Structure formats: structure tokens, C-alpha cells
């Protein structure tokens, strides 16, 4: 077939690049072993990728060969072979950016093609009355991260923005996020497209936390899982067959309003902004429960910060009202998770967001025990591994996936 050699070369090139990303610098010999290519073919491949600006020589090291079958390199057992040239993906081959948007700030970061963050910048968002235009917030945050990376805006190939709620693919308007002032204009996406020179994608913040766990954390290697998030709000991300399930309006995973036993049944919940699962296990429940149990002092501040502090303290004190706080919280969480499990039957449930991860293993174990009594299927519960800005990390990983597909395509 015409073009088949080019296609095969492109497939080998991509396999080699992915291995270099996974393992770091490799020699020709080691890369040949990992790809199954002969040493001459691996040499030609590396020369081709180096000429294309995708691979660079990074120094020398042992070549990873095993000439005598003993598991050792070189001519004598226990002695490394001659130093070999090592190669790695050129980190400057391309850059991508991500934004994590909350009512308090817009946090931007730029990563190189290897995934290393090279620049960050945060822009505090004003209050509702003096809201700065969203386009200016986005461009200011992005430009700050780009400058911190020593780049210019045109160096960034793609941007992924994570927000609470979701942009409805049918209308282009943000839904399920009334607490995000300025982001609900029907012309917002067009305005951002006009202001930014790169393709821009939008994703729900909890979905992006799931992307981070799927690529880098506790959900790696799992195709069917649910991520339950509790920080500024209670939400979930659903991954089925390895792909995010967003729903018809982008609202899959908006479980805060999920009707559950023990929570008030509130009609028109999106207007009332109350009722359902969030009234049983949301961050706002924790301070109230602490006061009812006589726990003192209860810190002042935003719900997410107060809840995180109280849950962390309760996890450390295995007695009295603190233990009761953790147990009651676990029961509330398990009640909502049981409903999700009954419908989705996931392999794993990842607990993420500071109000959950602060509870550590004590909270996880309590929720797992409660879930075993409430759900027919019993998925494994795990704590999220990506703790530092998981939404931002997911945005970068999402942007990098598409960027790598574009940059690493050598068949063109």
C-alpha cells in the first residue's frame, strides 16, 4: 500500500516518543529493546526525531544492554558497559497551558511538552460588585504564567480552562455555577476565542481532577471509576471505558443536588442552591456538625478551609466527639456514593478535594465500611494522589494530550 512505510515510521516514532516521556533519557540500545526495533532502525529513528526538533542528546550513560544474559551490562558481571549517548524528548518542542478558575482566583500554568510546569501565575478575582471582565482575568493570568516561563503568548499551542459547572454544548453557556460571577455571558466563548491566539477548550473542574488522577494518580490503569470531590463544593466525575462521561448538557456528576435519604427534598434546587447530597456531606455541613458535637474551637473562614481543618483534626484524634464527627461525615458520604455505585458500578471510587483527603486513611476506611453495608457492589475506595492543584494539573494534562498528538505526528 502506498504510504505504508511512512505510516509505520510514524507509528514507531510515536511509540519511541511516548517511551522517552515515560522513562526519561534512553540510549539507542535501550530504546531498541523497549520498541522491539533493531539497533540500526532505532538509530535511524532517533536521527529522524532529532532532525525534526523532537529529541535532543542529553549526555551519556550506561546503554542498558545485556550481552551475556546475566542481567548485567557490558563484558564483565557487575561492570557497566561503555558510556552510550542518551536521548530525551526536547522539552522546548511545544508548550501548553491550563487555567483553574474559582470564585476567588484564576490560577494559570504553562507546561513544556514533557509535562514539567515552567510558569505559574494567579490573579485574584474581585467581588461580584466590581467584577473585572472575564476575558481580562483570563488573559492576565495566562500572560503572567507565560512571562514566568520566559515565553511569549504565541509559544503556547493550546489552553484548557477548568471551571465549576460546565459549558452546555448546546448553548455555549455556563451552567451549574451561579457562584462564578461574570462567566455566564452568552458571548463569552466568542470573546475568549477572539482574544486568544491558540485553541481553547473548556472542562468542568472536577472532570479535570479526574483526568489528573487517571494520568498521574490513584486511577491510573482504571477505565471505570468515579471521582468524588469535596472542596468548595460537592461534585463527581464519571469515567466509563477510559473516557469522561459529561452528559447531554455537560452536567453529569453534578451530584450536590442528588436526592438522598437524610437530606431535605428541595424543589427547583438550582434556584434554591440547596438540598440533596450537599446538605448531607458538603463542606458546609462540617462546621455545623462540629458545633453540635461540642467541638471547640471551630475556625472561622470559608467553608472549604474550615471543613478541611476540622476533618484533619478529627482524623488525628481517635476519640470522643472528633471520632463521632468523622463517623457521621463518613455515613453521609457513603449514602451518596451508594447511589452512584448502584447506577454506575465502578471499579474504583477516588476521594479527592481537601475536605476528603484531609481525613486520610481513617476517613477512607470508615466510608468503605459504611459503603459495604449500603451498596450491592463494593468498589474499592482510594484517596486521590494528586494533591497540589489537581484541577490545574488535569487542565495541563488535557492540553498536553492534544498538543502531543499534533507535535508528535511525523507522518505529515
Buried (B, 14 or more C-beta within 10 A) or exposed (E): EEEEEEEEBBEBBBBBBBBBBEEEBBBBBBBBBBBEBEBEBBBBBBEBBBEBEBBBEBEEBBBBBBEEEEEBBBEEEEEBBEEBBBBBBBBBBBBBBBBBBBBEBBBBBBBBBBBEBBBBBBBEBEEEEEEBEBBEBBBBBBBBBBBBBEBEBEBBBBBBBBBBBBBBEEEBBBBBBBBBBBBBBEEBBEBBEEBBEBBBBBBBBBBBBBBBBBBBBBBEEBBBBBBBBBBBBBBBBBBBEEEBBBBEBBBBBBBBBBBBEEBEEBEEBEEEEBBBBBBBBBBBBBBEBBEEBEBEEBEEEEBBBBBBBBBBBBBEBEEEBBBBBBBBBBBBBBBBBBBBBEEBEBBBBBBBBBBBBBBBEBBBBBBBBBBEEBBEEEBEBBBBBBEEBBBBBBBBBBBBBBBBEEBBEBEE
